[in-house]
Amino acid sequence: MEAYNGFARVYDYLMRDVNYDKWADYIENIFKKFNLRPNTILELACGTGNITNRLALRGYEITGVDISSEMLTIARKKAMDLGINVAYINQDMRELDIHEKVDCVLCLCDGFNYILEERDLISIYEKVYSILNFGGIFIFDISSFYKISEILGNNTYAENFEDISYIWENYFDAEREVCEFDLTIFMRKGQLFERVQEFHEQRAYRTDVVIDLLKQVKFKDINVYNAFTFESPKFTDERINFVCIK
Ligand SMILES: C[S@@+](CC[C@H](N)C(=O)[O-])C[C@H]1O[C@@H](n2cnc3c(N)ncnc32)[C@H](O)[C@@H]1O
């Protein structure tokens, strides 16, 4: 059962309350804070292109990478409808094969929580470091250890709409520090509902561990914020945003 397969068809509906314009504003505010105006951006785990397409519309030359071809099909369609040119590449970021250097690398909305092994995370950071131009900026967020272990973990969520219903059953494996998500989605198909089942796993990373991995990769200027602000994160903050300069 692959993640973000059937789920891709409902992803944008389930994320409809996320303010992606504000998210894109936050990214540009980070550029301003660090006195940068990147031209070229690579976005890892770009999903259905919600941020990718917005940044393309704002004039950046951006490439999106995602492991899910279904998510990318939706991203490409949205780019086409907007009349913008975005390169979408179907790749597992653990085997990132990009050779052109860029001014900025992004990975937003939990992308790195899907990387379950620290050795894979550090090898992605190494690759990011190598493809960034000097002075380039690496911005990413994670769902915090607190959110994954205490809020999502061992909890069940369900919503019931006219055309879509879902049940989201979570189990936090404290030994692996991984949350297992069992997702059952029902999507209307005429008079009937199609049932889609997916299994996702997200690793709960502690902020200190991530900082340590980034330092091992030679990133020197590492800044950590409670996401959407420039304040230091507290343990109970749910999204932690990292900004690193090469
Ligand atoms: C929560 S979605 C975030 C999508 C997008 N960044 C957004 O803000 O809406 C997580 C994304 O990570 C992608 N992903 C998970 N593991 C990946 C991997 N190893 N390589 C590339 N993409 C991955 C999934 O396919 C999915 O599109």
PDBQT file of the ligand as one rigid body, heavy atoms in Angstrom, charges set to zero:
ROOT
HETATM    1  C1  LIG A 301       2.111  16.332   3.652  1.00  0.00    +0.000 C 
HETATM    2  S1  LIG A 301       2.553  16.221   1.958  1.00  0.00    +0.000 S 
HETATM    3  C2  LIG A 301       3.200  17.863   1.699  1.00  0.00    +0.000 C 
HETATM    4  C3  LIG A 301       3.054  18.301   0.272  1.00  0.00    +0.000 C 
HETATM    5  C4  LIG A 301       3.396  19.741  -0.006  1.00  0.00    +0.000 C 
HETATM    6  N1  LIG A 301       4.746  20.074   0.433  1.00  0.00    +0.000 N 
HETATM    7  C5  LIG A 301       2.397  20.698   0.630  1.00  0.00    +0.000 C 
HETATM    8  O1  LIG A 301       2.839  21.630   1.303  1.00  0.00    +0.000 OA
HETATM    9  O2  LIG A 301       1.199  20.536   0.439  1.00  0.00    +0.000 OA
HETATM   10  C6  LIG A 301       4.032  15.257   2.022  1.00  0.00    +0.000 C 
HETATM   11  C7  LIG A 301       4.610  14.939   0.654  1.00  0.00    +0.000 C 
HETATM   12  O3  LIG A 301       5.857  14.264   0.840  1.00  0.00    +0.000 OA
HETATM   13  C8  LIG A 301       6.011  13.382  -0.249  1.00  0.00    +0.000 C 
HETATM   14  N2  LIG A 301       7.073  12.417   0.084  1.00  0.00    +0.000 N 
HETATM   15  C9  LIG A 301       7.069  11.518   1.090  1.00  0.00    +0.000 A 
HETATM   16  N3  LIG A 301       8.203  10.807   1.078  1.00  0.00    +0.000 NA
HETATM   17  C10 LIG A 301       8.949  11.275   0.029  1.00  0.00    +0.000 A 
HETATM   18  C11 LIG A 301      10.229  10.933  -0.509  1.00  0.00    +0.000 A 
HETATM   19  N4  LIG A 301      10.975   9.957   0.029  1.00  0.00    +0.000 N 
HETATM   20  N5  LIG A 301      10.681  11.623  -1.581  1.00  0.00    +0.000 NA
HETATM   21  C12 LIG A 301       9.940  12.618  -2.143  1.00  0.00    +0.000 A 
HETATM   22  N6  LIG A 301       8.703  12.968  -1.685  1.00  0.00    +0.000 NA
HETATM   23  C13 LIG A 301       8.221  12.309  -0.598  1.00  0.00    +0.000 A 
HETATM   24  C14 LIG A 301       4.625  12.770  -0.400  1.00  0.00    +0.000 C 
HETATM   25  O4  LIG A 301       4.448  12.117  -1.641  1.00  0.00    +0.000 OA
HETATM   26  C15 LIG A 301       3.751  14.011  -0.216  1.00  0.00    +0.000 C 
HETATM   27  O5  LIG A 301       3.473  14.625  -1.444  1.00  0.00    +0.000 OA
ENDROOT
TORSDOF 0
